Amino acid sequence: MLPFEPGQVVGAFRLEEVLYQGGTATLWRVTGGEAAAFPLLMKIPFVRPGENPIAIVGFEVEQMVLPRLATIHAPRLVASGDFEMPYIVMERIEGQLLDSRRGEMPLPFDEVAAIGAKIAVALHELHRQHVIHLDVKPENIMVRQSGEAALIDFGFARHDQLPDLLAEEFPGPIGTGPYIAPEQIDGERSDPRSDVFALGAVLYLLATGEFPFGEPLTVRGWRHRLYWDPVPPRRWRADIPPWLQEVILRCLEIDPNARYRTAAQVAFDLTHPDQIALTPRATRRKRASGLVMAFRRWLERLRLKPEQRQRTLAGRLSEAPIVIAAVDLGAGMEPLAEALRTEVRRILLAEPGARLACVNVLKVARIGLDQFADAEGRNLHLQRLVELKHWARPLGSATDQITYHVFERTDPAAALIDFVRANQADHIVIGARGSSTMRRYLGSVSSQVVAEAPCTVTVVRTR
């Protein structure tokens, strides 16, 4: 029997109907309060005698975290009550809960990649706002009607700048069996790559209809993933593209250092599958780890010092930026291209975990016929890709750290800015051509990028 009834007023809100009753809280559709431009949801935790105390602490965590989030990738907080009458009123996100598609799984591969990229974008935005979700699963993922993914239920979350109440009160691992990361089992709650692991488990489920580690209900069952790799997705579904298995298994690496460094890098690969550098993971049909490997991992965990795990969230993200090099390959621009390469090399030496995207824009005419081949009949687009790779070769970066992109646009600056936004880039390095009367009046590409790009911009000039 519910402790509340429809029509009852809680705070300044009227309870209309129960939308969901789970193990730790009841969700109500509510009206009232100050006028809001969106539907409202009230979450009332179970705080009766004998209830799981984690529900109470999770309520405290959500009360602390939600007010600090300002993003379309999480519900907007409206109001909350205290422990005399605990509740949280937030935006009721209109869209589809990912878990509602469980009966359709496995999904088509292009849809798996598209959904995964949206989730990765959402996670990266949360991480940039100092929050690790730590309970990423289809039940906590909404796809808005406008298309963006949003994470809900922040009861297990960790804010990098707030006390970790859950860790202080519950020393054991906290998470959901099929998705919990190995380091969470050891009590580590400050690594954003734990969300990357959970994303890999979600991708695995979407692509195969199976869980990578089954559905263990005990900590003993969870610990299996500390030493053993998951069965490769191609074991369940032989036609999974190598690039998709590569992404999934890289997310699910036991060692966080072997995973993607940021969720933004996962989104980048899922939206550029043709650029993914394949490893033996991509075509594997049997799990790689055997008894010897499991024993070696056990020894490695014994040697791991606690201070090696203690890192701030902002520090981890700063070590794995997405850097864009906007390379001008026009005639006579060789000195500028060389100066740009020197600056990019300096950045990569300082940021060895960076992902580099080399970009060139073929400016096409607004009116008339565009030329798609040079004087020798070579495809201009392919030729630019070749030239980009030639430009980047002296950098010596690993193949899985660098990608190449050529766009055909009438507005080069807009093309670069759109690419920055679409890929959550952290830094763009762009060359500035010499000044001229036309550029003074019409503006240059580099000046427009500096003015509008939502990231750090380095402008390179030659003497």
C-alpha positions as CSV (number, residue, x, y, z in Angstrom):
1,M,0.0,0.0,0.0
2,L,1.4,3.4,-1.0
3,P,1.9,5.9,1.9
4,F,0.5,8.7,-0.4
5,E,-2.7,9.0,-2.4
6,P,-3.6,10.8,-5.6
7,G,-4.8,14.3,-4.9
8,Q,-2.6,14.7,-1.8
9,V,-0.5,17.8,-1.6
10,V,3.2,17.4,-0.8
11,G,5.1,20.7,-0.4
12,A,3.5,22.9,-3.1
13,F,2.8,20.0,-5.4
14,R,-0.3,17.9,-6.0
15,L,0.2,14.2,-6.6
16,E,-1.6,13.1,-9.7
17,E,-0.6,9.5,-10.5
18,V,2.1,6.9,-9.7
19,L,4.4,6.4,-12.7
20,Y,6.8,3.9,-11.2
21,Q,7.4,2.2,-7.8
22,G,10.8,0.7,-7.4
23,G,12.9,-0.7,-4.6
24,T,14.0,2.6,-3.2
25,A,11.5,5.2,-4.3
26,T,8.1,6.0,-5.8
27,L,7.8,8.3,-8.8
28,W,4.7,10.5,-9.1
29,R,3.4,12.8,-11.9
30,V,2.7,16.0,-10.1
31,T,1.4,19.5,-10.9
32,G,1.5,22.8,-9.0
33,G,4.4,24.8,-7.6
34,E,5.6,27.7,-9.6
35,A,4.7,27.6,-13.2
36,A,7.1,25.4,-15.2
37,A,7.5,25.1,-18.9
38,F,7.9,21.4,-18.7
39,P,6.1,18.4,-17.1
40,L,7.0,17.6,-13.4
41,L,8.0,14.4,-11.7
42,M,8.3,13.9,-7.9
43,K,10.6,11.3,-6.5
44,I,9.7,10.2,-2.9
45,P,12.3,7.8,-1.3
46,F,11.4,5.0,1.0
47,V,12.4,6.2,4.5
48,R,10.2,4.0,6.6
49,P,11.7,1.8,9.4
50,G,13.4,-1.2,8.0
51,E,14.0,0.3,4.5
52,N,17.3,0.0,2.8
53,P,19.4,2.9,4.2
54,I,21.1,3.4,0.8
55,A,17.8,4.9,-0.4
56,I,18.1,7.7,2.2
57,V,21.8,8.4,1.4
58,G,21.0,8.3,-2.3
59,F,18.3,10.9,-1.8
60,E,20.9,13.1,-0.1
61,V,23.3,12.6,-3.0
62,E,20.7,13.5,-5.6
63,Q,19.8,16.6,-3.6
64,M,23.4,17.7,-3.7
65,V,24.2,16.8,-7.3
66,L,21.1,17.8,-9.4
67,P,21.3,21.6,-8.5
68,R,24.9,21.7,-9.8
69,L,24.0,20.3,-13.2
70,A,23.0,22.6,-16.1
71,T,22.6,20.4,-19.1
72,I,20.0,18.9,-21.4
73,H,21.6,15.5,-20.5
74,A,20.0,15.4,-17.1
75,P,16.6,16.4,-15.6
76,R,16.2,20.0,-14.3
77,L,15.7,20.3,-10.6
78,V,12.6,22.2,-9.5
79,A,12.4,21.7,-5.7
80,S,13.2,19.4,-2.9
81,G,12.2,18.7,0.7
82,D,14.0,17.9,3.9
83,F,14.0,14.7,5.9
84,E,10.7,15.6,7.6
85,M,9.1,15.3,4.2
86,P,11.7,14.0,1.7
87,Y,11.1,14.5,-2.0
88,I,12.7,15.8,-5.1
89,V,10.7,17.5,-7.9
90,M,12.4,17.6,-11.2
91,E,11.7,17.7,-14.9
92,R,9.7,14.7,-16.2
93,I,11.7,14.0,-19.4
94,E,9.5,13.4,-22.4
95,G,10.9,10.6,-24.5
96,Q,11.7,6.9,-24.5
97,L,13.4,5.0,-21.7
98,L,16.1,2.9,-23.3
99,D,15.1,-0.1,-21.2
100,S,11.7,-0.1,-23.0
101,R,13.4,-1.4,-26.1
102,R,14.7,-4.6,-24.4
103,G,12.3,-6.7,-26.4
104,E,13.7,-5.3,-29.7
105,M,17.3,-6.3,-28.9
106,P,19.6,-7.0,-30.6
107,L,19.3,-3.7,-32.5
108,P,20.7,-2.9,-36.0
109,F,24.4,-2.0,-35.8
110,D,24.0,1.6,-37.1
111,E,21.3,2.2,-34.4
112,V,23.6,0.7,-31.7
113,A,26.3,3.1,-32.7
114,A,23.9,6.1,-32.9
115,I,22.4,5.4,-29.5
116,G,25.8,4.7,-28.0
117,A,27.2,8.0,-29.3
118,K,24.3,9.9,-27.8
119,I,24.9,8.3,-24.4
120,A,28.7,9.0,-24.6
121,V,28.0,12.7,-25.4
122,A,25.7,12.9,-22.3
123,L,28.3,11.2,-20.1
124,H,31.1,13.5,-21.2
125,E,29.0,16.5,-20.5
126,L,28.3,15.2,-17.0
127,H,32.0,14.5,-16.5
128,R,32.8,18.0,-17.5
129,Q,30.5,19.2,-14.8
130,H,32.4,17.1,-12.2
131,V,29.8,14.3,-12.0
132,I,30.4,10.6,-12.5
133,H,27.0,8.7,-12.8
134,L,28.2,5.3,-11.6
135,D,24.9,3.6,-12.4
136,V,24.7,3.7,-16.2
137,K,22.2,1.2,-17.5
138,P,19.2,1.2,-19.9
139,E,16.8,1.8,-16.9
140,N,18.6,5.1,-16.3
141,I,18.9,6.4,-19.8
142,M,16.2,8.5,-21.6
143,V,16.3,9.5,-25.2
144,R,14.5,12.8,-25.4
145,Q,11.9,13.6,-28.1
146,S,14.5,16.0,-29.5
147,G,17.0,13.2,-29.8
148,E,19.5,13.8,-27.0
149,A,20.3,11.2,-24.4
150,A,19.7,12.1,-20.7
151,L,20.8,10.2,-17.6
152,I,18.4,9.9,-14.7
153,D,18.7,8.6,-11.1
154,F,21.8,10.2,-9.6
155,G,21.5,8.3,-6.3
156,F,24.8,6.4,-6.8
157,A,26.6,9.4,-8.4
158,R,29.8,11.0,-7.3
159,H,30.5,14.8,-7.5
160,D,34.2,15.5,-7.7
161,Q,33.8,18.6,-5.5
162,L,31.4,17.3,-2.9
163,P,31.7,14.7,-0.1
164,D,31.1,11.2,-1.2
165,L,28.4,10.2,1.2
166,L,28.0,6.7,-0.2
167,A,31.6,5.8,0.2
168,E,31.7,7.3,3.7
169,E,28.7,5.2,4.9
170,F,28.9,2.0,2.8
171,P,32.4,0.6,2.5
172,G,31.5,-2.2,0.0
173,P,31.0,-1.9,-3.8
174,I,27.9,0.0,-5.0
175,G,26.4,-0.6,-8.4
176,T,24.2,-2.7,-10.7
177,G,25.5,-6.2,-11.4
178,P,25.7,-6.4,-15.2
179,Y,27.2,-2.9,-15.6
180,I,29.5,-2.3,-12.6
181,A,33.1,-1.6,-13.4
182,P,35.9,-3.6,-11.9
183,E,37.4,-0.7,-10.0
184,Q,34.0,0.0,-8.4
185,I,34.1,-3.5,-6.9
186,D,37.3,-2.3,-5.2
187,G,35.6,0.8,-3.9
188,E,37.0,3.2,-6.4
189,R,34.3,5.9,-7.2
190,S,36.3,8.7,-8.7
191,D,37.2,7.5,-12.2
192,P,35.0,8.6,-15.1
193,R,36.2,5.5,-17.0
194,S,33.8,3.5,-14.8
195,D,31.0,5.1,-16.8
196,V,32.9,4.2,-20.0
197,F,32.9,0.5,-18.8
198,A,29.1,0.7,-18.1
199,L,28.6,2.2,-21.5
200,G,30.4,-0.7,-23.0
201,A,28.1,-3.1,-21.2
202,V,25.1,-1.2,-22.6
203,L,26.5,-1.3,-26.1
204,Y,27.1,-5.1,-25.7
205,L,23.5,-5.5,-24.6
206,L,22.1,-3.4,-27.5
207,A,24.2,-5.3,-30.0
208,T,23.7,-8.9,-28.8
209,G,20.8,-8.9,-26.5
210,E,23.1,-10.5,-23.8
211,F,25.1,-9.2,-20.9
212,P,28.9,-9.3,-21.1
213,F,29.2,-10.8,-17.6
214,G,25.7,-12.3,-17.1
215,E,23.5,-11.0,-14.3
216,P,25.4,-11.7,-11.1
217,L,23.5,-10.8,-7.9
218,T,26.4,-11.0,-5.4
219,V,29.7,-9.3,-4.9
220,R,31.4,-12.7,-5.4
221,G,29.8,-12.9,-8.8
222,W,30.8,-9.4,-9.6
223,R,34.4,-10.1,-8.9
224,H,34.7,-12.5,-11.8
225,R,35.2,-9.5,-14.1
226,L,38.3,-8.5,-12.2
227,Y,40.2,-11.3,-13.9
228,W,38.2,-12.5,-16.9
229,D,37.4,-10.8,-20.1
230,P,33.8,-10.9,-21.5
231,V,32.9,-13.3,-24.2
232,P,33.4,-11.3,-27.5
233,P,30.1,-10.0,-29.0
234,R,30.9,-11.9,-32.2
235,R,30.4,-15.2,-30.3
236,W,26.7,-14.3,-30.0
237,R,26.3,-12.5,-33.3
238,A,28.8,-13.4,-36.0
239,D,27.9,-10.5,-38.3
240,I,28.9,-7.7,-35.8
241,P,31.2,-5.3,-37.7
242,P,34.8,-5.5,-36.5
243,W,34.8,-1.7,-35.7
244,L,31.8,-2.1,-33.4
245,Q,33.3,-5.0,-31.5
246,E,36.6,-3.0,-31.2
247,V,34.7,-0.2,-29.5
248,I,32.7,-2.4,-27.2
249,L,35.6,-4.5,-26.0
250,R,37.9,-1.5,-25.6
251,C,35.2,0.0,-23.3
252,L,35.1,-3.3,-21.3
253,E,38.8,-3.6,-20.7
254,I,39.5,-4.7,-17.1
255,D,42.3,-2.2,-16.7
256,P,40.9,1.4,-16.9
257,N,44.1,2.5,-18.6
258,A,43.4,0.2,-21.5
259,R,39.9,1.7,-22.0
260,Y,39.0,4.9,-23.8
261,R,40.2,7.7,-21.7
262,T,37.0,9.8,-22.0
263,A,33.4,9.2,-23.1
264,A,34.0,11.9,-25.8
265,Q,36.5,9.6,-27.4
266,V,33.9,6.8,-27.5
267,A,31.4,9.1,-29.2
268,F,34.1,10.2,-31.7
269,D,34.8,6.6,-32.7
270,L,31.1,5.6,-32.9
271,T,30.4,8.5,-35.3
272,H,33.5,7.9,-37.4
273,P,33.6,4.0,-37.7
274,D,35.7,4.1,-40.8
275,Q,38.5,5.8,-38.9
276,I,38.8,3.2,-36.1
277,A,42.1,1.5,-35.8
278,L,41.4,-2.2,-35.4
279,T,43.3,-4.5,-33.1
280,P,43.0,-8.3,-32.5
281,R,39.9,-7.4,-30.3
282,A,38.0,-6.6,-33.4
283,T,37.6,-10.2,-34.8
284,R,38.0,-12.2,-31.6
285,R,35.4,-15.0,-31.0
286,K,36.8,-16.3,-27.7
287,R,37.7,-14.5,-24.6
288,A,41.4,-13.7,-24.5
289,S,42.1,-14.3,-20.8
290,G,42.9,-17.8,-19.5
291,L,44.0,-19.1,-16.1
292,V,47.5,-17.6,-16.6
293,M,46.2,-14.2,-17.5
294,A,43.7,-14.3,-14.6
295,F,46.5,-15.1,-12.2
296,R,48.7,-12.3,-13.6
297,R,45.8,-9.8,-13.2
298,W,45.4,-10.9,-9.6
299,L,49.1,-10.2,-8.9
300,E,48.9,-6.8,-10.7
301,R,46.0,-5.8,-8.4
302,L,48.0,-6.7,-5.4
303,R,50.8,-4.4,-6.5
304,L,48.5,-1.4,-7.3
305,K,49.1,1.3,-4.7
306,P,46.1,3.3,-3.4
307,E,47.6,6.6,-4.5
308,Q,47.7,5.4,-8.1
309,R,43.9,5.4,-8.0
310,Q,43.4,8.8,-6.4
311,R,42.9,11.3,-9.2
312,T,40.5,14.2,-9.7
313,L,37.9,14.0,-12.4
314,A,39.0,17.2,-14.0
315,G,42.6,16.0,-14.0
316,R,41.6,12.8,-15.8
317,L,39.7,14.6,-18.5
318,S,42.5,17.1,-19.0
319,E,44.9,14.2,-19.8
320,A,42.7,13.0,-22.7
321,P,41.6,16.0,-24.8
322,I,40.3,15.9,-28.4
323,V,42.5,18.2,-30.4
324,I,41.6,19.4,-33.9
325,A,44.3,20.5,-36.3
326,A,42.8,22.7,-39.0
327,V,45.3,22.2,-41.8
328,D,45.5,24.6,-44.7
329,L,46.7,22.7,-47.7
330,G,46.3,25.5,-50.3
331,A,49.1,26.4,-52.7
332,G,51.8,28.4,-51.1
333,M,50.7,27.5,-47.5
334,E,53.6,25.1,-46.9
335,P,55.4,27.3,-44.3
336,L,52.1,27.8,-42.4
337,A,51.4,24.0,-42.5
338,E,54.9,23.4,-41.1
339,A,54.4,25.9,-38.3
340,L,51.1,24.3,-37.5
341,R,52.7,20.8,-37.4
342,T,55.3,22.2,-35.0
343,E,52.6,23.5,-32.6
344,V,50.6,20.3,-32.8
345,R,53.7,18.2,-32.0
346,R,54.3,20.4,-28.9
347,I,50.7,19.8,-27.8
348,L,50.9,16.1,-28.3
349,L,54.1,15.8,-26.4
350,A,52.5,17.6,-23.5
351,E,49.3,15.6,-23.8
352,P,50.2,12.0,-24.7
353,G,46.7,10.8,-24.2
354,A,45.2,13.2,-26.7
355,R,43.1,12.2,-29.7
356,L,44.1,14.2,-32.8
357,A,41.7,14.9,-35.7
358,C,43.3,16.4,-38.8
359,V,40.8,18.5,-40.7
360,N,40.8,20.2,-44.1
361,V,37.9,22.0,-45.7
362,L,37.5,22.1,-49.4
363,K,35.7,25.4,-50.1
364,V,33.0,24.9,-52.7
365,A,31.3,27.6,-54.8
366,R,27.9,28.9,-53.8
367,I,26.9,29.3,-57.4
368,G,27.9,27.3,-60.5
369,L,29.7,24.0,-61.0
370,D,32.3,22.8,-58.5
371,Q,35.4,21.1,-59.6
372,F,35.7,17.6,-58.1
373,A,38.9,16.6,-59.8
374,D,42.3,18.4,-60.3
375,A,44.0,19.0,-63.6
376,E,45.3,15.4,-63.7
377,G,41.8,13.9,-63.1
378,R,42.4,12.9,-59.5
379,N,39.5,13.1,-57.0
380,L,40.1,16.3,-54.9
381,H,38.5,14.8,-51.8
382,L,40.7,11.7,-51.8
383,Q,43.8,13.8,-52.8
384,R,43.2,16.0,-49.7
385,L,43.0,13.0,-47.5
386,V,46.3,11.7,-48.8
387,E,47.8,15.2,-48.3
388,L,46.5,15.3,-44.7
389,K,48.1,11.9,-43.9
390,H,51.3,13.1,-45.5
391,W,51.2,16.2,-43.3
392,A,50.6,14.2,-40.1
393,R,53.2,11.4,-40.8
394,P,56.1,13.3,-39.1
395,L,54.1,13.6,-35.9
396,G,54.6,9.9,-35.3
397,S,51.3,9.4,-33.3
398,A,49.9,6.0,-32.8
399,T,47.3,5.0,-35.4
400,D,44.5,4.8,-32.9
401,Q,45.2,8.4,-31.8
402,I,44.8,10.2,-35.1
403,T,42.0,10.5,-37.7
404,Y,41.6,12.4,-40.9
405,H,38.6,14.4,-42.2
406,V,37.9,16.4,-45.3
407,F,34.7,18.5,-45.6
408,E,33.2,20.2,-48.6
409,R,31.5,23.4,-47.5
410,T,30.9,26.9,-48.7
411,D,31.8,28.3,-45.2
412,P,35.1,26.8,-43.9
413,A,34.8,28.5,-40.5
414,A,31.3,27.1,-39.9
415,A,32.5,23.6,-40.9
416,L,35.2,23.7,-38.3
417,I,33.0,25.1,-35.6
418,D,30.3,22.5,-36.3
419,F,32.9,19.7,-36.1
420,V,34.2,21.1,-32.8
421,R,30.7,21.0,-31.3
422,A,29.7,17.6,-32.8
423,N,32.8,16.0,-31.3
424,Q,33.1,17.8,-27.9
425,A,36.6,18.9,-28.9
426,D,38.8,20.6,-26.3
427,H,41.3,22.4,-28.4
428,I,41.6,23.5,-32.0
429,V,44.8,24.6,-33.7
430,I,44.4,26.7,-36.8
431,G,46.7,28.7,-39.0
432,A,46.1,32.3,-39.9
433,R,47.0,33.4,-43.4
434,G,48.7,36.8,-44.0
435,S,46.5,39.9,-43.7
436,S,44.9,41.5,-46.7
437,T,42.3,44.2,-47.5
438,M,39.7,41.6,-48.2
439,R,40.3,39.8,-44.9
440,R,40.1,43.0,-42.9
441,Y,36.7,43.8,-44.3
442,L,35.2,40.3,-44.6
443,G,36.9,38.6,-41.6
444,S,39.2,35.6,-41.7
445,V,38.4,31.9,-41.0
446,S,40.7,31.9,-37.9
447,S,39.0,35.0,-36.4
448,Q,35.6,33.5,-36.8
449,V,36.7,30.3,-35.2
450,V,38.3,32.2,-32.3
451,A,35.0,34.1,-31.8
452,E,32.6,31.2,-32.0
453,A,34.4,27.9,-31.2
454,P,33.3,26.5,-27.7
455,C,36.9,25.4,-26.8
456,T,40.5,26.5,-26.5
457,V,41.8,27.9,-29.8
458,T,45.5,28.3,-30.7
459,V,46.2,30.5,-33.8
460,V,49.5,29.8,-35.6
461,R,51.2,32.5,-37.7
462,T,54.4,32.6,-39.8
463,R,56.7,35.5,-39.9
